[in-house]
Amino acid sequence: MDATKTLLVCMTVISMSCSALAEPSEQAITLDSNSAYLQVAGDTTFPPAGNASMTVEMWINAASLPSSGSTLAGWGTESYCGLHYLGLSSAGSVIFSHWGVDNTFPAGLTTGVWHHVCAVHDGAANLDYLYVDGTLFGSNATPVLTVGRTAVRLGQHPNVASYPFIGTMDEVRIWSVARTAAEVKAALFERLTQPVAGLAARWGFDDGAGSAAADSSGNGHTAALVGSAAWTALVAPETAAPPAISTFAIEQNSADDYLQIGYDTTFPPSGNASMSIEMWFLANQMPPAGGGGTLAAWGTAGAGGMHYLALTPEGNVVFSHYGYDFYYTVGLTTGVWHHVCAVHNGANNTDTVYIDGQPKGTNTMPSLVVGRTSVRLGQHPGASGYTFLGRMDEIRIWSVARTPEEIAATMTQRLTGPATGLAGRWGFDEGAGSAAYDSAGNYRPAVLCGTPAWTSPGAPLAEPTGDFVIAAFDPASGSLTFGEVPAATRYRVEWASSLSSSTWSSNAPGLALVPSMGDGSLTVTVGVEQASCFYRVVATLTNTPPVSVGSTFDTDTEGWRVVNYPFRSHVQEPDTSPLNLDGLGNPPYSVRLGDVYGETGISAPSGFLGDRLPYYGGSLSYDILIRYTDALTYPAVVLNGGSLSVYYDLPSPTLNEWVHVTIPFSEAGWKVSGTLRSATEAEFKTVLGNLKGLYIYTEWHSGDDDTNVDNVILTPQ
C-alpha cells in the first residue's frame, strides 16, 4: 500500500486580506490582581438584557484559580434571574449563572493553557449552553430571566470588587443572538475584525497601547482598562494544532507526571460505544510490584465504568473496565519502543489488544457503562502509584473499533490531520510548551501536569527523507518549487483558506496530481483560489504493491456506519450514525438497515479511504439483498474526494436474493456529483487520490426499505 506523507506545510499567503496566523501586532489583555479589569458602558440597547437571547465568548489563559473563583464576564443586577455571570471555580469548572440560577459545568480547565469558553442563553427555549474549546460541554434549563442592563465588566465581578480573573484573555465577543454549535465551532479561531450580523461587541485587544480597547463590531462599545490591566503579546491560538512534524515525544520520570485532556458531550467515547486507543511507548522501568504503569484511562468507579490501559510489573498489558480486568501476556522489556492498540467493540462486547500490530488476545464482557470524564495519559485518574515512567508518542483515540488491517496500515505513520473515526490525536510535534495539541480537527489540548519533558527521538515512525522543502513561491505567477523525495511516485499540492481549516482541498486550483520526475526538484504552477490561501505539498511513497481491502462483517460492523446518502449531490461531510450487524449473511453475518435518513446508505471506515490512486483500474464489489424496490436506476455508489464527488448509476438489484455487484474503479460510467456529465480521467483520479468517503446506496424504494450488504471488497488492478 502506498504511504501518503505530508512532510511540510507551506504557509505562503497570497495577497493577504485576512490571516490565520498571529501577526506581530496582535495583542491580548493580561490581568494580575483584584484591581485589574475592563469595563464597558451600557446604553439603551447594550448589553443584552431581560430574557433576550445572547452569547458571550472569549479565549482565556488562567495564571491561577483563586479559591473564591474567577470572573470572566458579568453584567446585570443582584436580584433573582437578574444577572449574566460567566466565571471559573477553584477547580477549573465553568460557572454560568444568573443570580439564584447557578449552573456549574465541571470542565476541569487548567492553568497555563489557552481555552475557549462560550456561554449561550437561548431566550426562546429558556436554555443555557456551555461550549468549551468549540464543543458543547452541557446545557441547563432556566426560568425566564430578568437580566438588568448595566455596564459589562470583564475580569471582575460586576457588582462587587472581588472574584478577579488572574491571567490573559483575548478575542472577547458578546452577541445579541444565541449562537449555534456550528457557528461557535466555525469561528473558533477567527479574528472578527469587521461587523458581523448579531455581533453586539468584540474586543480583539490588538490596539496594543492606550487605556481602552476598541470595539470592532461597529457599535462603539469601547472597553476601558482599569487598574493594572495591561497589554501582552501572548495571544490566543489561531489554529487547532501547530502544523509541525518532528521527532519529539513526551517523557515521564516522576510519579506526579501525567497529561490531561478535557471532555465534552462527544468525547471521549463512553457507555458501551466502540472505541480504540493506541500509542507508542518506551518504558524506562517497569511498575513496582502491585502497581501498574497507566498508559491511558478515563471513566468512573463501578463495574464496567472505566477504560484503563496499562503496563504490568511483569511487562504485560492490562485493558480493564473497573471489575472486568483482562491481562495480555506479551513480556515487554524496558528501553524498547512498542506500539499498543486496545480495541473495544461495542457491537459484540469484546476487547482485543494488539502489540506491534499483532493481536494478543480477545475477551468478552457484559455491556459497559464507561463514564465520560477527562482523559488521563500516564497516570491513573483515581489512584496513586500507577504512573507510567517512560516515553509516549503518537497517541490516538478513535470512536470506532479499528480492524487489524487499519491498525497495521497506520501504526508507523504520523496522522497529521482529520481521519474518519479519529476522535483525537496527539503527536507531540511541538517539541516545547505546556500542552500537546490535537491534530484530528478539534481543539483538545493535552495539558502537561507535573514535570513531563519533551524529548527526542520519539517513536520509530516513518520519517521524511531527502530535501523535501518548498524552496520558492511566486504569488504573482503561482509558480511553486519544491524538493523531491526519494521513492516518491507522485505529489499533490493542497490548499486551504486558513491553517485552522479542518480539511484541506485535495488539489490546488488548476493543478492535478504531479508525477515524480526524479530530478531533485519540481516546479509547478497553481491557481489562486481566493485573496488569502495556504498551500502544502503531499508526497506519496510506494512501499509495497496495493492489496485488496475488504469487510466481510463476520464478527462486527468493522467501522461501517449508516450515512445520510448524498445521492447525486456533493456533500463534503454527510451525517452518519451507528450500523447494526445481522445474522443473515452471504455467508453470515452482514449489515442490515432500513430507512434512517431521507436517502440512506452505508459509509466505509478509514481503512477504505485515503490515497486510493493505486486502485485505479481495479474494482469495488459487494453483495446486496433488498426487500423493496422502485425498479429504477439510482446512484449505487458515491466516492467523495473532499472538494469533488463522483457517482455510479445502476438499475435496482433483484428483489429478495443476494446480488453480487462489481463496479469498475476507472472513470467509465462515473458521473460528477451535482451534474449529469461523465467524469474525466483526471477528475476520477483526483477523487481516488484523496478519498474522503465511500458510500453504498441501500434505499432502493421510496417507501419502506430493508437492506443487507455483505462482502465489500476494493480490489487493485
Secondary structure per residue as TSV (DSSP state, phi and psi in degrees):
chain	resnum	aa	ss	phi	psi
A	1	M	-	360.0	141.5
A	2	D	-	-72.6	143.8
A	3	A	E	-103.4	124.5
A	4	T	E	-98.1	122.2
A	5	K	E	-119.1	121.7
A	6	T	E	-90.9	103.7
A	7	L	E	-94.0	-20.8
A	8	L	E	-158.6	141.3
A	9	V	E	-103.3	123.9
A	10	C	E	-92.8	113.0
A	11	M	-	-97.0	54.4
A	12	T	-	-93.1	123.0
A	13	V	-	-103.1	131.0
A	14	I	S	-99.6	124.7
A	15	S	S	46.0	69.6
A	16	M	-	-58.6	116.8
A	17	S	S	-114.1	-28.5
A	18	C	S	-151.3	152.2
A	19	S	-	-127.7	145.4
A	20	A	S	-92.1	-0.5
A	21	L	S	-107.8	142.7
A	22	A	-	-67.7	121.4
A	23	E	-	-82.7	157.9
A	24	P	T	-56.5	-27.4
A	25	S	T	-80.8	-10.3
A	26	E	-	-71.3	141.3
A	27	Q	-	-136.3	169.0
A	28	A	E	-137.6	-177.0
A	29	I	E	-117.0	131.3
A	30	T	E	-111.7	138.0
A	31	L	E	-121.9	127.9
A	32	D	-	-122.7	3.7
A	33	S	S	-159.7	176.3
A	34	N	T	-66.1	-22.5
A	35	S	T	-94.9	3.6
A	36	A	-	-103.6	119.7
A	37	Y	E	-162.9	179.0
A	38	L	E	-122.8	146.3
A	39	Q	E	-131.2	137.0
A	40	V	E	-123.3	124.5
A	41	A	-	-68.6	145.0
A	42	G	-	-90.8	166.2
A	43	D	-	-145.9	-159.6
A	44	T	S	-73.4	-14.3
A	45	T	S	-123.6	-9.9
A	46	F	-	-133.6	141.4
A	47	P	S	-81.4	175.5
A	48	P	-	-54.7	135.8
A	49	A	-	-132.0	178.4
A	50	G	B	60.6	-135.8
A	51	N	T	-104.3	19.8
A	52	A	-	-63.2	145.4
A	53	S	-	-63.8	145.2
A	54	M	E	-160.9	163.7
A	55	T	E	-142.0	135.9
A	56	V	E	-128.2	131.1
A	57	E	E	-144.4	156.2
A	58	M	E	-168.9	161.2
A	59	W	E	-95.5	137.4
A	60	I	E	-134.2	148.3
A	61	N	E	-133.9	97.8
A	62	A	E	-77.0	129.4
A	63	A	S	-82.0	-30.5
A	64	S	-	-157.6	165.4
A	65	L	-	-122.7	96.9
A	66	P	-	-59.1	149.9
A	67	S	T	-61.9	-26.1
A	68	S	T	-89.8	-3.8
A	69	G	-	101.6	164.8
A	70	S	E	-128.6	133.9
A	71	T	E	-91.2	129.8
A	72	L	E	-95.8	-50.1
A	73	A	E	-154.3	147.2
A	74	G	E	-164.4	150.5
A	75	W	E	-161.4	162.0
A	76	G	E	118.0	-166.2
A	77	T	-	-119.1	155.6
A	78	E	S	-86.5	74.4
A	79	S	S	-142.2	161.2
A	80	Y	T	-53.5	122.7
A	81	C	T	65.6	19.5
A	82	G	-	-98.4	7.6
A	83	L	E	-135.7	143.0
A	84	H	E	-105.3	121.5
A	85	Y	E	-136.1	121.3
A	86	L	E	-117.9	123.7
A	87	G	E	-156.2	-175.2
A	88	L	E	-121.1	147.1
A	89	S	-	-92.2	173.7
A	90	S	T	-64.9	-21.5
A	91	A	T	-93.1	3.6
A	92	G	S	84.9	10.6
A	93	S	-	-73.9	155.5
A	94	V	E	-102.4	130.9
A	95	I	E	-109.8	126.9
A	96	F	E	-127.2	101.4
A	97	S	E	-127.9	170.8
A	98	H	-	-139.6	33.7
A	99	W	S	58.6	93.2
A	100	G	S	98.3	-17.0
A	101	V	-	-123.2	93.4
A	102	D	E	-108.1	118.8
A	103	N	E	-113.8	119.8
A	104	T	E	-114.1	128.1
A	105	F	E	-113.3	112.8
A	106	P	-	-75.5	70.0
A	107	A	-	-76.9	-20.8
A	108	G	-	63.0	40.6
A	109	L	-	-66.3	148.1
A	110	T	-	-113.8	162.9
A	111	T	T	-81.8	158.5
A	112	G	T	78.8	6.6
A	113	V	S	-134.5	140.1
A	114	W	-	-72.2	133.4
A	115	H	E	-133.7	147.0
A	116	H	E	-102.1	129.4
A	117	V	E	-121.7	131.0
A	118	C	E	-137.6	120.8
A	119	A	E	-111.7	131.6
A	120	V	E	-124.4	130.7
A	121	H	E	-113.0	120.0
A	122	D	E	-97.1	101.9
A	123	G	T	-68.1	-28.9
A	124	A	T	-68.8	-37.0
A	125	A	T	-101.9	-5.7
A	126	N	T	53.2	53.5
A	127	L	E	-132.0	142.7
A	128	D	E	-104.6	142.7
A	129	Y	E	-128.1	143.1
A	130	L	E	-123.4	129.4
A	131	Y	E	-114.7	133.3
A	132	V	E	-120.8	124.6
A	133	D	T	54.9	37.5
A	134	G	T	87.1	1.0
A	135	T	E	-125.1	141.2
A	136	L	E	-60.4	125.4
A	137	F	E	-97.3	-35.6
A	138	G	E	179.4	173.5
A	139	S	E	-147.2	157.9
A	140	N	E	-148.6	147.2
A	141	A	E	-78.7	150.1
A	142	T	-	-131.1	158.7
A	143	P	-	-70.1	178.5
A	144	V	-	-68.9	122.5
A	145	L	-	-83.3	156.7
A	146	T	-	-131.6	48.6
A	147	V	B	-61.8	131.9
A	148	G	-	-78.4	152.8
A	149	R	-	-96.3	101.2
A	150	T	-	-130.0	-175.9
A	151	A	-	-63.9	149.8
A	152	V	E	-94.8	135.1
A	153	R	E	-120.1	130.8
A	154	L	E	-110.4	121.0
A	155	G	S	95.5	-4.8
A	156	Q	S	-151.5	150.1
A	157	H	-	-56.3	137.3
A	158	P	S	-68.8	-19.1
A	159	N	S	-119.0	-12.4
A	160	V	S	-137.3	146.4
A	161	A	S	-80.0	70.9
A	162	S	-	-158.9	-176.7
A	163	Y	-	53.9	54.5
A	164	P	-	-75.8	154.6
A	165	F	-	-95.9	124.9
A	166	I	-	-107.9	110.1
A	167	G	E	155.9	-153.9
A	168	T	E	-122.1	140.1
A	169	M	E	-128.9	150.9
A	170	D	E	-150.1	157.7
A	171	E	E	47.7	60.0
A	172	V	E	-87.2	131.0
A	173	R	E	-135.2	140.4
A	174	I	E	-122.2	128.6
A	175	W	E	-113.7	151.8
A	176	S	S	-96.6	18.6
A	177	V	S	-135.0	161.3
A	178	A	-	-87.3	106.1
A	179	R	-	-69.6	142.4
A	180	T	-	-83.9	166.6
A	181	A	H	-59.0	-41.5
A	182	A	H	-65.4	-38.4
A	183	E	H	-68.6	-40.3
A	184	V	H	-61.2	-47.0
A	185	K	H	-67.5	-40.3
A	186	A	H	-64.2	-33.4
A	187	A	T	-102.1	13.0
A	188	L	T	-56.3	-44.1
A	189	F	T	-106.0	8.3
A	190	E	-	-84.1	152.6
A	191	R	-	-107.2	112.0
A	192	L	-	-84.9	82.3
A	193	T	-	-86.5	-2.4
A	194	Q	S	-128.7	159.7
A	195	P	-	-58.0	143.9
A	196	V	-	-135.4	143.0
A	197	A	T	-54.9	129.6
A	198	G	T	85.7	-8.5
A	199	L	E	-83.5	109.8
A	200	A	E	-81.2	-35.1
A	201	A	E	-162.0	146.5
A	202	R	E	-148.8	129.5
A	203	W	E	-120.6	111.9
A	204	G	-	-92.3	-11.4
A	205	F	-	60.4	27.2
A	206	D	T	-88.1	5.4
A	207	D	T	-58.5	-45.3
A	208	G	-	79.3	-8.6
A	209	A	S	-163.0	161.7
A	210	G	S	100.7	-177.3
A	211	S	S	-104.7	9.8
A	212	A	E	-150.2	151.6
A	213	A	E	-107.9	128.4
A	214	A	-	-74.4	151.3
A	215	D	-	-96.6	117.6
A	216	S	T	-88.3	3.4
A	217	S	T	-74.9	-13.5
A	218	G	S	91.6	1.3
A	219	N	S	-100.5	-2.5
A	220	G	-	73.5	25.7
A	221	H	-	-91.6	79.9
A	222	T	-	-68.4	139.0
A	223	A	E	-101.3	118.0
A	224	A	E	-83.8	132.6
A	225	L	E	-80.7	129.0
A	226	V	E	-119.1	142.2
A	227	G	T	65.7	-132.1
A	228	S	T	-94.6	17.2
A	229	A	-	-56.1	131.6
A	230	A	E	-138.1	156.9
A	231	W	E	-80.4	148.2
A	232	T	E	-146.2	151.8
A	233	A	S	-87.5	-1.9
A	234	L	-	-77.9	97.6
A	235	V	-	-107.7	163.3
A	236	A	-	-64.8	154.1
A	237	P	-	-67.4	152.6
A	238	E	S	-125.5	20.4
A	239	T	S	-154.0	151.7
A	240	A	S	-66.5	-33.4
A	241	A	S	-150.6	143.3
A	242	P	-	-59.9	139.7
A	243	P	-	-84.6	45.4
A	244	A	-	-107.3	152.9
A	245	I	-	-127.7	124.4
A	246	S	-	-141.0	-175.2
A	247	T	S	-114.2	27.9
A	248	F	-	-84.8	161.4
A	249	A	E	-142.9	177.9
A	250	I	E	-108.6	134.4
A	251	E	E	-119.4	131.3
A	252	Q	E	-109.4	126.8
A	253	N	-	-124.2	2.7
A	254	S	S	-132.4	151.1
A	255	A	T	-64.4	-17.1
A	256	D	T	-93.5	2.2
A	257	D	-	-86.5	138.9
A	258	Y	E	-170.3	172.7
A	259	L	E	-122.7	145.0
A	260	Q	E	-128.6	135.3
A	261	I	E	-120.8	130.8
A	262	G	-	-69.9	170.4
A	263	Y	-	-124.6	165.6
A	264	D	-	-151.3	-160.7
A	265	T	S	-75.7	-10.1
A	266	T	S	-122.4	-10.1
A	267	F	-	-137.5	143.1
A	268	P	S	-79.7	174.9
A	269	P	-	-54.7	137.8
A	270	S	-	-135.1	-177.6
A	271	G	B	59.1	-135.2
A	272	N	T	-105.6	19.6
A	273	A	-	-63.6	145.5
A	274	S	-	-63.1	145.2
A	275	M	E	-161.4	162.9
A	276	S	E	-141.9	142.5
A	277	I	E	-130.4	132.1
A	278	E	E	-139.8	155.2
A	279	M	E	-167.0	163.9
A	280	W	E	-99.9	140.8
A	281	F	E	-146.3	152.1
A	282	L	E	-133.3	115.1
A	283	A	E	-83.4	125.8
A	284	N	S	-76.3	-33.1
A	285	Q	S	-154.1	152.8
A	286	M	-	-78.0	153.7
A	287	P	-	-61.9	154.6
A	288	P	-	-68.3	161.0
A	289	A	T	-54.8	133.6
A	290	G	T	84.1	-3.4
A	291	G	-	-111.1	-163.1
A	292	G	-	-160.7	153.2
A	293	G	E	-103.2	95.0
A	294	T	E	-65.6	127.7
A	295	L	E	-94.1	-47.3
A	296	A	E	-157.1	145.9
A	297	A	E	-162.4	149.3
A	298	W	E	-161.8	162.1
A	299	G	E	125.1	-165.4
A	300	T	-	-130.5	161.7
A	301	A	S	-66.4	148.8
A	302	G	S	119.9	147.9
A	303	A	T	-52.9	124.3
A	304	G	T	76.2	13.6
A	305	G	-	-95.0	2.7
A	306	M	E	-143.0	148.9
A	307	H	E	-104.1	124.3
A	308	Y	E	-138.0	118.1
A	309	L	E	-118.8	125.7
A	310	A	E	-153.2	165.5
A	311	L	E	-100.2	138.0
A	312	T	-	-94.5	166.5
A	313	P	T	-59.5	-25.3
A	314	E	T	-86.2	0.6
A	315	G	S	85.0	17.3
A	316	N	-	-98.8	177.6
A	317	V	E	-120.0	136.9
A	318	V	E	-117.0	133.4
A	319	F	E	-125.8	105.0
A	320	S	E	-127.5	171.3
A	321	H	-	-139.8	40.3
A	322	Y	S	57.9	83.0
A	323	G	S	107.2	-23.0
A	324	Y	-	-115.6	91.2
A	325	D	E	-108.8	123.5
A	326	F	E	-126.6	126.1
A	327	Y	E	-108.5	140.4
A	328	Y	E	-122.5	115.1
A	329	T	-	-78.1	110.6
A	330	V	-	-129.8	-17.8
A	331	G	-	60.5	48.4
A	332	L	-	-75.2	156.5
A	333	T	-	-122.3	166.6
A	334	T	T	-77.1	159.2
A	335	G	T	76.8	11.1
A	336	V	-	-129.0	133.0
A	337	W	E	-72.5	134.1
A	338	H	E	-134.3	149.4
A	339	H	E	-104.1	131.4
A	340	V	E	-124.1	139.8
A	341	C	E	-137.2	120.1
A	342	A	E	-107.9	126.1
A	343	V	E	-119.4	126.4
A	344	H	E	-109.9	122.4
A	345	N	E	-101.6	105.6
A	346	G	T	-70.9	-19.7
A	347	A	T	-69.6	-33.9
A	348	N	T	-125.3	12.4
A	349	N	T	55.4	50.9
A	350	T	E	-126.6	152.3
A	351	D	E	-113.8	142.7
A	352	T	E	-136.2	135.7
A	353	V	E	-115.0	134.5
A	354	Y	E	-117.3	135.8
A	355	I	E	-118.9	123.6
A	356	D	T	52.4	37.8
A	357	G	T	86.6	-4.4
A	358	Q	E	-108.4	134.2
A	359	P	E	-67.8	136.4
A	360	K	E	-115.7	6.7
A	361	G	E	145.5	155.8
A	362	T	E	-131.7	138.7
A	363	N	E	-132.0	153.3
A	364	T	E	-113.8	146.6
A	365	M	-	-148.5	168.7
A	366	P	S	-65.9	171.9
A	367	S	-	-60.6	137.0
A	368	L	-	-87.1	161.4
A	369	V	-	-132.4	48.4
A	370	V	B	-61.0	130.4
A	371	G	-	-77.6	151.0
A	372	R	-	-94.0	103.4
A	373	T	-	-132.7	-179.9
A	374	S	-	-61.0	149.3
A	375	V	E	-93.7	134.5
A	376	R	E	-116.3	128.3
A	377	L	E	-107.8	125.6
A	378	G	S	92.0	-5.2
A	379	Q	S	-155.2	145.3
A	380	H	-	-65.2	136.9
A	381	P	S	-73.8	-14.6
A	382	G	S	-135.6	9.3
A	383	A	-	-147.8	145.6
A	384	S	S	-89.1	162.5
A	385	G	S	84.1	13.8
A	386	Y	-	-126.5	42.4
A	387	T	B	-90.9	138.0
A	388	F	-	-83.3	129.5
A	389	L	-	-111.4	109.6
A	390	G	E	157.9	-159.5
A	391	R	E	-107.1	147.0
A	392	M	E	-132.5	146.0
A	393	D	E	-154.2	156.6
A	394	E	E	46.0	62.9
A	395	I	E	-91.2	132.2
A	396	R	E	-135.4	139.5
A	397	I	E	-120.2	128.0
A	398	W	E	-114.0	150.4
A	399	S	S	-97.1	19.3
A	400	V	S	-134.7	159.7
A	401	A	-	-85.5	106.4
A	402	R	-	-71.2	145.9
A	403	T	-	-87.2	162.1
A	404	P	H	-56.5	-38.2
A	405	E	H	-66.1	-41.1
A	406	E	H	-66.0	-40.8
A	407	I	H	-63.1	-47.7
A	408	A	H	-64.9	-33.9
A	409	A	H	-70.1	-28.5
A	410	T	H	-120.3	-0.4
A	411	M	T	-64.0	-28.3
A	412	T	T	-101.7	10.8
A	413	Q	S	-104.0	158.1
A	414	R	-	-95.5	115.7
A	415	L	-	-87.4	92.6
A	416	T	-	-92.1	5.5
A	417	G	S	-146.5	-179.1
A	418	P	-	-61.3	150.8
A	419	A	-	-146.9	151.6
A	420	T	T	-57.6	124.5
A	421	G	T	84.0	-5.0
A	422	L	E	-83.5	109.0
A	423	A	E	-82.3	-30.4
A	424	G	E	-167.8	145.7
A	425	R	E	-145.5	129.4
A	426	W	E	-123.6	107.9
A	427	G	-	-97.4	-5.5
A	428	F	-	57.2	37.6
A	429	D	-	-80.1	-7.1
A	430	E	S	-73.7	-41.2
A	431	G	-	79.5	-2.4
A	432	A	S	-167.7	163.7
A	433	G	S	109.9	-179.2
A	434	S	S	-98.7	3.4
A	435	A	E	-154.5	152.2
A	436	A	E	-105.0	138.6
A	437	Y	-	-103.9	150.8
A	438	D	B	-85.0	121.1
A	439	S	-	-96.6	8.9
A	440	A	S	-86.2	5.3
A	441	G	S	111.6	-5.9
A	442	N	S	-117.6	160.2
A	443	Y	-	-94.9	91.8
A	444	R	-	-130.3	77.3
A	445	P	-	-66.1	140.3
A	446	A	E	-93.9	107.9
A	447	V	E	-81.7	130.5
A	448	L	E	-78.4	120.2
A	449	C	E	-115.7	142.6
A	450	G	S	82.4	-132.8
A	451	T	S	-132.2	44.9
A	452	P	-	-60.0	147.9
A	453	A	E	-116.9	141.9
A	454	W	E	-74.8	133.0
A	455	T	E	-142.0	157.0
A	456	S	S	-141.1	141.7
A	457	P	S	-84.5	164.8
A	458	G	-	-93.6	-154.7
A	459	A	S	-64.4	157.8
A	460	P	-	-76.7	65.9
A	461	L	-	-89.9	157.5
A	462	A	-	-63.0	120.6
A	463	E	-	-108.2	155.8
A	464	P	-	-60.2	145.0
A	465	T	-	-124.2	155.8
A	466	G	S	79.7	178.4
A	467	D	-	-95.4	66.9
A	468	F	-	-87.6	89.7
A	469	V	-	-137.5	155.8
A	470	I	E	-83.7	110.4
A	471	A	E	-84.8	-31.5
A	472	A	E	-157.4	148.5
A	473	F	E	-149.2	129.8
A	474	D	E	-111.4	104.7
A	475	P	T	-59.4	-29.0
A	476	A	T	-70.5	-43.9
A	477	S	T	-98.7	-16.7
A	478	G	T	79.5	11.5
A	479	S	E	-74.9	125.3
A	480	L	E	-129.7	126.7
A	481	T	E	-118.0	132.5
A	482	F	E	-140.4	153.8
A	483	G	E	-76.0	145.1
A	484	E	-	-82.9	163.1
A	485	V	-	-112.4	130.4
A	486	P	T	-56.9	137.9
A	487	A	T	76.3	2.3
A	488	A	E	-74.2	138.3
A	489	T	E	-98.0	-25.9
A	490	R	E	-166.0	167.3
A	491	Y	E	-134.7	161.5
A	492	R	E	-139.9	147.6
A	493	V	E	-105.8	120.3
A	494	E	E	-103.9	157.3
A	495	W	E	-133.3	156.4
A	496	A	E	-149.3	155.4
A	497	S	S	-75.8	-22.1
A	498	S	S	-159.3	161.6
A	499	L	T	-70.7	-13.7
A	500	S	T	-87.7	3.9
A	501	S	-	-61.3	132.4
A	502	S	S	-72.0	-25.4
A	503	T	S	-139.9	143.4
A	504	W	-	-94.1	142.9
A	505	S	B	-63.8	142.3
A	506	S	S	-63.1	-29.8
A	507	N	S	-144.2	142.3
A	508	A	-	-65.3	149.7
A	509	P	T	-58.8	136.2
A	510	G	T	79.0	7.6
A	511	L	-	-138.9	121.5
A	512	A	-	-91.6	-167.5
A	513	L	-	-61.3	142.8
A	514	V	E	-109.3	117.6
A	515	P	E	-71.9	149.7
A	516	S	-	-70.6	139.2
A	517	M	-	-105.6	-19.1
A	518	G	-	70.8	20.7
A	519	D	S	-99.3	5.2
A	520	G	S	99.1	-37.8
A	521	S	E	-150.8	158.4
A	522	L	E	-131.5	144.1
A	523	T	E	-121.8	127.0
A	524	V	E	-127.7	166.0
A	525	T	E	-120.5	123.1
A	526	V	-	-108.0	150.1
A	527	G	-	-81.6	164.5
A	528	V	-	-97.9	114.0
A	529	E	-	-73.5	-39.2
A	530	Q	S	-160.7	-177.7
A	531	A	S	-63.1	-29.1
A	532	S	S	-136.8	119.9
A	533	C	-	-155.2	167.9
A	534	F	E	-125.2	149.2
A	535	Y	E	-124.3	149.0
A	536	R	E	-142.7	156.5
A	537	V	E	-110.0	134.3
A	538	V	E	-117.5	127.1
A	539	A	E	-105.3	142.3
A	540	T	E	-111.3	122.0
A	541	L	E	-108.0	129.9
A	542	T	-	-83.2	120.5
A	543	N	-	-101.9	-57.6
A	544	T	S	-139.2	160.1
A	545	P	-	-60.8	149.6
A	546	P	-	-64.7	146.9
A	547	V	-	-122.0	163.1
A	548	S	-	-63.1	142.7
A	549	V	E	-115.9	132.2
A	550	G	E	-151.1	162.6
A	551	S	E	-134.1	122.4
A	552	T	-	-107.8	-8.2
A	553	F	-	56.9	34.0
A	554	D	S	-73.6	-26.7
A	555	T	S	-126.5	-25.2
A	556	D	S	-160.1	-177.4
A	557	T	-	-80.0	-5.6
A	558	E	T	56.7	32.7
A	559	G	T	87.1	-4.2
A	560	W	-	-70.5	149.7
A	561	R	E	-136.9	159.5
A	562	V	E	-71.2	139.8
A	563	V	E	-128.5	142.6
A	564	N	E	-71.6	92.1
A	565	Y	-	-62.6	126.6
A	566	P	-	-75.0	-2.6
A	567	F	T	54.0	-119.8
A	568	R	T	-105.2	17.8
A	569	S	S	-107.5	160.0
A	570	H	-	-94.9	117.8
A	571	V	-	-124.4	118.5
A	572	Q	S	-65.7	-42.5
A	573	E	S	-137.9	79.5
A	574	P	-	-66.1	153.5
A	575	D	-	-66.5	147.8
A	576	T	E	-133.2	163.8
A	577	S	E	-150.9	167.4
A	578	P	-	-62.1	154.0
A	579	L	-	-118.2	148.9
A	580	N	E	-103.9	144.9
A	581	L	E	-88.9	143.3
A	582	D	E	-124.8	144.5
A	583	G	S	-68.7	-21.4
A	584	L	-	-82.0	130.4
A	585	G	-	-153.7	-173.2
A	586	N	S	-134.4	65.4
A	587	P	S	-82.9	-177.2
A	588	P	S	-53.4	143.5
A	589	Y	-	-104.6	-173.8
A	590	S	E	-153.3	178.4
A	591	V	E	-100.2	148.2
A	592	R	E	-139.5	139.3
A	593	L	E	-156.2	159.3
A	594	G	-	-115.8	-145.1
A	595	D	-	-78.4	117.7
A	596	V	-	-116.5	-42.8
A	597	Y	S	-119.8	179.8
A	598	G	S	-58.1	-42.8
A	599	E	S	-127.4	130.9
A	600	T	E	-122.1	142.4
A	601	G	E	-155.7	-167.4
A	602	I	E	-122.1	148.2
A	603	S	E	-115.3	131.8
A	604	A	-	-72.8	150.1
A	605	P	-	-76.3	177.6
A	606	S	G	-63.5	-23.8
A	607	G	G	-63.4	-19.7
A	608	F	G	-92.9	-8.5
A	609	L	-	-106.7	-173.1
A	610	G	B	96.5	-147.7
A	611	D	-	-82.0	102.3
A	612	R	-	-109.9	21.0
A	613	L	G	-60.9	-33.3
A	614	P	G	-61.0	-14.1
A	615	Y	G	-92.6	2.4
A	616	Y	T	-59.8	132.0
A	617	G	T	90.7	-7.6
A	618	G	-	-88.8	-143.4
A	619	S	E	-155.7	158.7
A	620	L	E	-114.4	128.4
A	621	S	E	-131.6	153.6
A	622	Y	E	-162.9	162.0
A	623	D	E	-105.5	137.8
A	624	I	E	-137.9	141.8
A	625	L	E	-129.6	119.4
A	626	I	E	-115.5	150.4
A	627	R	S	-114.6	-5.4
A	628	Y	-	-141.1	149.9
A	629	T	-	-154.7	149.4
A	630	D	-	-93.1	-5.4
A	631	A	-	56.6	42.1
A	632	L	-	-124.8	169.1
A	633	T	E	-89.5	126.9
A	634	Y	E	-132.2	163.4
A	635	P	E	-72.7	106.0
A	636	A	E	-73.9	-32.5
A	637	V	E	-140.8	140.1
A	638	V	E	-123.3	134.0
A	639	L	E	-111.7	126.1
A	640	N	E	-107.9	117.2
A	641	G	-	-101.0	19.9
A	642	G	S	92.0	-70.5
A	643	S	S	-100.8	-3.2
A	644	L	-	-151.3	139.6
A	645	S	E	-126.7	154.0
A	646	V	E	-131.4	153.2
A	647	Y	E	-134.0	158.3
A	648	Y	E	-127.0	114.6
A	649	D	E	-79.0	141.3
A	650	L	E	-143.2	149.8
A	651	P	E	-68.9	160.4
A	652	S	-	-58.2	137.7
A	653	P	-	-63.8	161.2
A	654	T	-	-66.0	141.9
A	655	L	B	-69.1	143.9
A	656	N	T	59.4	30.6
A	657	E	S	-152.1	151.6
A	658	W	-	-68.5	129.3
A	659	V	E	-119.9	129.6
A	660	H	E	-91.6	124.3
A	661	V	E	-112.8	132.3
A	662	T	E	-127.4	127.0
A	663	I	E	-122.6	129.7
A	664	P	E	-68.8	141.7
A	665	F	S	-97.6	57.3
A	666	S	S	-144.7	169.2
A	667	E	S	-66.9	-19.7
A	668	A	T	-58.4	122.2
A	669	G	T	90.4	-12.3
A	670	W	E	-89.4	145.8
A	671	K	E	-124.9	153.4
A	672	V	E	-78.8	127.2
A	673	S	T	-60.6	141.6
A	674	G	T	85.1	-1.4
A	675	T	S	-137.8	176.7
A	676	L	S	-112.0	9.7
A	677	R	S	-91.9	154.7
A	678	S	B	-70.8	145.6
A	679	A	-	-75.6	141.0
A	680	T	-	-82.7	166.9
A	681	E	H	-59.2	-43.4
A	682	A	H	-62.8	-41.3
A	683	E	H	-65.7	-43.4
A	684	F	H	-65.1	-40.9
A	685	K	H	-68.2	-33.3
A	686	T	H	-61.1	-42.6
A	687	V	H	-65.1	-46.4
A	688	L	H	-63.1	-35.5
A	689	G	H	-69.0	-14.6
A	690	N	T	-146.7	56.2
A	691	L	B	-71.1	113.1
A	692	K	-	-96.4	-22.1
A	693	G	E	-157.8	141.0
A	694	L	E	-129.3	117.3
A	695	Y	E	-123.5	134.0
A	696	I	E	-112.2	129.8
A	697	Y	E	-76.6	137.9
A	698	T	-	-127.8	-4.1
A	699	E	-	-102.4	81.8
A	700	W	-	-92.2	9.6
A	701	H	S	-137.8	140.2
A	702	S	S	-74.8	-14.4
A	703	G	S	-105.5	-131.5
A	704	D	-	-63.0	149.9
A	705	D	-	-137.5	149.0
A	706	D	-	-152.3	105.4
A	707	T	E	-132.8	139.8
A	708	N	E	-113.7	144.4
A	709	V	E	-132.1	140.5
A	710	D	E	-146.9	160.4
A	711	N	E	52.7	59.1
A	712	V	E	-84.2	121.6
A	713	I	E	-131.3	128.5
A	714	L	E	-105.8	116.6
A	715	T	E	-115.9	130.3
A	716	P	-	-73.1	170.1
A	717	Q	-	-64.6	360.0
